[in-house]
Amino acid sequence: MPEVTDELPVWVQVAGGLWCLLTVVLFVRQILWAYTALLGGS
Amino acid sequence: MSFIIFLVVTCAAVPAGAQFLRLTKLAPQALPERLLASATVGYVLVGYGTLILGLTGHLTAWAVAAMLAGFAVAGLGNWNLLWEGVLTGLNFLFRAFRMPFHAPIAAILLLIVSGTFITALEPPAGRDYDGLAEHLAQAAAYVRHAEVTPLWYDHHSHFPSNMQMLYSIGLLYHSEGAAKLFHWFHGIMALVAAFLIARRFFGPRSCGPAALVLAVSPMFIWLMGVAYVDLAVMAYGLVAVLAFLRWQKSGVPADLMLAGLMAGCGMTVKMQGAALFGILMLAALIMKPQLPLAFVRRLKWTVLAGIIGLMIALPWYVRSTLNTGNPFYPFAYSIFGGKLWSADRALAYQRHQLEFGLGDLPPQQELDAMPAWQRFLSGPREPWKWLVAPFGLTFMPWEYEVNLGPLQNLLMTSVGPLWLALLPLVLLLRGRPRALSRLMWLFLPLWVWWFMSMQLGRYLLPTLVILAPVAGYAFVRYTRGGRTGSYFAVAAVSLASATALGILMLLVVPAVPVVFGLETRESYLMRNLEVYEPSAYIAMHTPPNARIATYGEVRTYHFQRDAFWAEYGHSSLIAYNDMKGPQDLIRRYHELGITHVLINQAYLPDLWTSQDTTMRLLREAIRDGQLHLVRAFPVHRNYLLFAVSPGGGGA
């Protein structure tokens, strides 16, 4: 069974992590936008 | 009671499935795999048993009980699988707490599984559109007549319907909760299968995140609480992929046969399962297993696996051929034709399917004028849209689903953000496991197929899930070491999980009173399903042999009477264009046994003004008193119920 043994370079981890976080934040932002649009009736 | 019915059927199905696998020598040695494969085969066998009872007109509670008892006896030697499976599951869960991140992941999974258990037990209401229109409605019609007969007004009833057979069992014992729990349980099977693929091929750290990526998908959470069929296609597909990857590693032919069998089981639920079946069989030829194996032997085993898969699914397609003349009815109309269908209906149906996705489909005249290649790559299928589709699916799900409004689409029919967040990260990884590339290559043609056919998010998820283990693996790699960089990925997954739990609460909290008996079913449905008001009236005030034709409405499950989708596009049973006046329409109603007509004006806003033939005939029949108003509904004023005049049509 393969197991993860090596660690990624810090820049890869940071860049990947930021992409990941940005995507999820944008998704949540979309929900908030849709919610406020619904409240505003637009 | 619902849970007990579900449990009894499952406890009869799983050991019977295990016995089938034992007899065919396809049973995997490892217990979790054996359990999943046994459940898959067992449910399909029970579905076929129910179909046989239905086709012979014996779909009664006693006959089904006898059938289940027969399955239970047939699987007697495998009952240990059930309790061993439960113990293994608990063992996995407790051992998971030893791994980094696995304790919170296990807690989130438990919350989602328990929360969706509650939504699965709520009466089918507004969120269960296809359940009310097709899956439960078909099963209810079969149960009412103790017979599985073609419902000619609904082309979906000719599709492979293994899940509808299971739903029939639930409804036969007066439990729609049990019916919905079958779908819910297939979601659990999918989670376990994603978990297992990750565990077997990416190591124990990846398994929790793999299941989590699927579990926090808003669409998955919604599907767990409705009577659709997509979770079954998803579960069987994942088990097929698991078996396929095992074969790639071990080279043992039984694993490939099992993959074919599991993918074939997917085709008993939905034609969509054929795509994965075809890709797996093709991949078995193209992808070389880890241990060297001569091509001729691979070819031989692949052909055998293909035959096994086709054999298990074949009866459904034979049934469709015998009934309609087309194994894929109403698709491929230009090749096979199809009873009570027509070229204009086929075209309208195709256009409806091709309209999903980013951008608009050009008008048909424009399409007809284009060369074939351009027609193929126009509208939502322009090539650049294939590249932006991952972003569209994540942030604009309303483009890839029936548009319910951005908020509802984001909360219910979105695949969620973690696929886009985690999957691209594997591109930066070096030293990727072999299985990762295998899964990516398996997904690629399915992704193209989805893009070129019907860009409905719900049709993508059952194939997207084969990448859940890949996403789980990416999470593990990017959080390994616990350095500063890892916190971003952890924060992202935590935020996505918190959002999913919020969505879960939005669905669970309103369901709690009705599930725990604090609110009556009627009051709950009155609040949450607009068609329930006319449905309850029909169920209470029309004779048991009434048949209700509907216009602008297809959600007929709660009628508890025979229904008939009467609009032109559904079938050619009512030849509106050949009718000279309303008397012809009424005569046809009589011939078809239609006693009432329900109109939902919300979807027919131009009912009183349109020059469309159907609308005009309806208007004239109402004006002439051949359709007389029985009930205008006080709460949902858009519904009107008419009775068909018994003497009409003779003029």
Boltz contact constraints between the chains, C-beta under 6 A:
constraints:
  - contact:
      token1: [A, 1]
      token2: [B, 203]
      max_distance: 6.0
  - contact:
      token1: [A, 2]
      token2: [B, 203]
      max_distance: 6.0
  - contact:
      token1: [A, 2]
      token2: [B, 433]
      max_distance: 6.0
  - contact:
      token1: [A, 3]
      token2: [B, 203]
      max_distance: 6.0
  - contact:
      token1: [A, 4]
      token2: [B, 476]
      max_distance: 6.0
  - contact:
      token1: [A, 4]
      token2: [B, 477]
      max_distance: 6.0
  - contact:
      token1: [A, 4]
      token2: [B, 480]
      max_distance: 6.0
  - contact:
      token1: [A, 7]
      token2: [B, 480]
      max_distance: 6.0
  - contact:
      token1: [A, 7]
      token2: [B, 481]
      max_distance: 6.0
  - contact:
      token1: [A, 10]
      token2: [B, 485]
      max_distance: 6.0
  - contact:
      token1: [A, 12]
      token2: [B, 428]
      max_distance: 6.0
  - contact:
      token1: [A, 13]
      token2: [B, 478]
      max_distance: 6.0
  - contact:
      token1: [A, 13]
      token2: [B, 485]
      max_distance: 6.0
  - contact:
      token1: [A, 14]
      token2: [B, 485]
      max_distance: 6.0
  - contact:
      token1: [A, 16]
      token2: [B, 425]
      max_distance: 6.0
  - contact:
      token1: [A, 16]
      token2: [B, 478]
      max_distance: 6.0
  - contact:
      token1: [A, 17]
      token2: [B, 478]
      max_distance: 6.0
  - contact:
      token1: [A, 17]
      token2: [B, 485]
      max_distance: 6.0
  - contact:
      token1: [A, 17]
      token2: [B, 488]
      max_distance: 6.0
  - contact:
      token1: [A, 17]
      token2: [B, 489]
      max_distance: 6.0
  - contact:
      token1: [A, 18]
      token2: [B, 488]
      max_distance: 6.0
  - contact:
      token1: [A, 20]
      token2: [B, 421]
      max_distance: 6.0
  - contact:
      token1: [A, 20]
      token2: [B, 489]
      max_distance: 6.0
  - contact:
      token1: [A, 20]
      token2: [B, 492]
      max_distance: 6.0
  - contact:
      token1: [A, 21]
      token2: [B, 488]
      max_distance: 6.0
  - contact:
      token1: [A, 21]
      token2: [B, 491]
      max_distance: 6.0
  - contact:
      token1: [A, 21]
      token2: [B, 492]
      max_distance: 6.0
  - contact:
      token1: [A, 23]
      token2: [B, 417]
      max_distance: 6.0
  - contact:
      token1: [A, 23]
      token2: [B, 420]
      max_distance: 6.0
  - contact:
      token1: [A, 23]
      token2: [B, 421]
      max_distance: 6.0
  - contact:
      token1: [A, 24]
      token2: [B, 417]
      max_distance: 6.0
  - contact:
      token1: [A, 24]
      token2: [B, 421]
      max_distance: 6.0
  - contact:
      token1: [A, 24]
      token2: [B, 492]
      max_distance: 6.0
  - contact:
      token1: [A, 24]
      token2: [B, 495]
      max_distance: 6.0
  - contact:
      token1: [A, 24]
      token2: [B, 496]
      max_distance: 6.0
  - contact:
      token1: [A, 27]
      token2: [B, 417]
      max_distance: 6.0
  - contact:
      token1: [A, 28]
      token2: [B, 499]
      max_distance: 6.0
  - contact:
      token1: [A, 30]
      token2: [B, 395]
      max_distance: 6.0
  - contact:
      token1: [A, 30]
      token2: [B, 410]
      max_distance: 6.0
  - contact:
      token1: [A, 31]
      token2: [B, 410]
      max_distance: 6.0
  - contact:
      token1: [A, 34]
      token2: [B, 406]
      max_distance: 6.0
  - contact:
      token1: [A, 34]
      token2: [B, 407]
      max_distance: 6.0
  - contact:
      token1: [A, 34]
      token2: [B, 410]
      max_distance: 6.0
  - contact:
      token1: [A, 35]
      token2: [B, 407]
      max_distance: 6.0
  - contact:
      token1: [A, 38]
      token2: [B, 407]
      max_distance: 6.0
